[in-house]
Amino acid sequence: MFNFSANHLLLLSRMEYRSCVVFLMQDHSTRRVYRLYDFTKSQTITSDHFYCVSGKVNSADKLYLVIESVKRDTKHSPEPRSYDWSGAAREGRHELIRCGKGKNSEC
């Protein structure tokens, strides 16, 4: 076993199994994707923040990146999601959602 650490990670997906939670995370700088295992099921990771992760590499028969600690990456933060008055998330799009009178109005 040896140590690993990675910064600037963003959550792509989370799968919970009987014995562990598996996080699929992408390094925003290098675009590498990591599969991280949390056997304690104690880590709370959300997709709206970057994280610094450290742990051990267990390579008995497969390569497992086992999480020991997770903290928010305070040096980097993703673009905040803004919400318009209809509650729809707008992520970098510049379109307006309009409700009005007329035959094509769906509001």
QUIGI-V530003 format. One record per pair of residues at least 24 apart in sequence whose ideal C-beta (glycine too) atoms are under 10 Angstrom apart, sorted by the first residue. I is the first residue (numbers start at 0). J is the second residue. If there is no record, write none. Layout:
i=I j=J
i=I j=J
//
This chain:
i=0 j=54
i=0 j=55
i=0 j=56
i=0 j=57
i=0 j=58
i=0 j=59
i=0 j=63
i=0 j=65
i=1 j=55
i=1 j=56
i=1 j=57
i=1 j=58
i=2 j=53
i=2 j=54
i=2 j=55
i=2 j=56
i=2 j=67
i=3 j=33
i=3 j=35
i=3 j=52
i=3 j=53
i=3 j=54
i=3 j=55
i=3 j=56
i=3 j=64
i=3 j=65
i=3 j=66
i=3 j=67
i=4 j=51
i=4 j=52
i=4 j=53
i=4 j=54
i=4 j=67
i=4 j=68
i=5 j=29
i=5 j=31
i=5 j=33
i=5 j=35
i=5 j=50
i=5 j=51
i=5 j=52
i=5 j=53
i=5 j=54
i=5 j=64
i=5 j=72
i=6 j=49
i=6 j=50
i=6 j=51
i=6 j=52
i=6 j=53
i=6 j=70
i=6 j=72
i=6 j=74
i=6 j=75
i=7 j=49
i=7 j=50
i=7 j=51
i=7 j=72
i=7 j=74
i=7 j=75
i=8 j=32
i=8 j=33
i=8 j=35
i=8 j=44
i=8 j=48
i=8 j=49
i=8 j=50
i=8 j=51
i=8 j=52
i=8 j=69
i=8 j=72
i=8 j=75
i=9 j=44
i=9 j=46
i=9 j=47
i=9 j=48
i=9 j=49
i=9 j=50
i=9 j=72
i=9 j=75
i=9 j=77
i=10 j=35
i=10 j=44
i=10 j=45
i=10 j=46
i=10 j=47
i=10 j=48
i=10 j=49
i=10 j=50
i=11 j=46
i=12 j=46
i=13 j=37
i=13 j=42
i=13 j=44
i=13 j=45
i=13 j=46
i=15 j=40
i=16 j=40
i=19 j=63
i=19 j=65
i=19 j=66
i=20 j=44
i=20 j=66
i=21 j=63
i=22 j=50
i=22 j=52
i=22 j=64
i=22 j=66
i=22 j=69
i=24 j=49
i=24 j=50
i=24 j=52
i=24 j=64
i=24 j=66
i=24 j=69
i=27 j=72
i=27 j=75
i=27 j=77
i=28 j=75
i=33 j=64
i=34 j=62
i=34 j=63
i=34 j=64
i=35 j=63
i=35 j=64
i=35 j=65
i=35 j=66
i=35 j=69
i=36 j=63
i=36 j=64
i=36 j=65
i=36 j=66
i=37 j=65
i=37 j=66
i=37 j=67
i=37 j=69
i=38 j=63
i=38 j=65
i=38 j=66
i=39 j=65
i=39 j=66
i=39 j=67
i=41 j=66
i=41 j=69
i=42 j=66
i=42 j=67
i=42 j=68
i=42 j=69
i=43 j=69
i=44 j=69
i=44 j=71
i=45 j=71
i=46 j=77
i=47 j=76
i=47 j=77
i=47 j=79
i=47 j=80
i=48 j=72
i=48 j=73
i=48 j=75
i=48 j=76
i=48 j=77
i=49 j=73
i=49 j=74
i=49 j=75
i=49 j=76
i=49 j=77
i=50 j=75
i=51 j=75
//
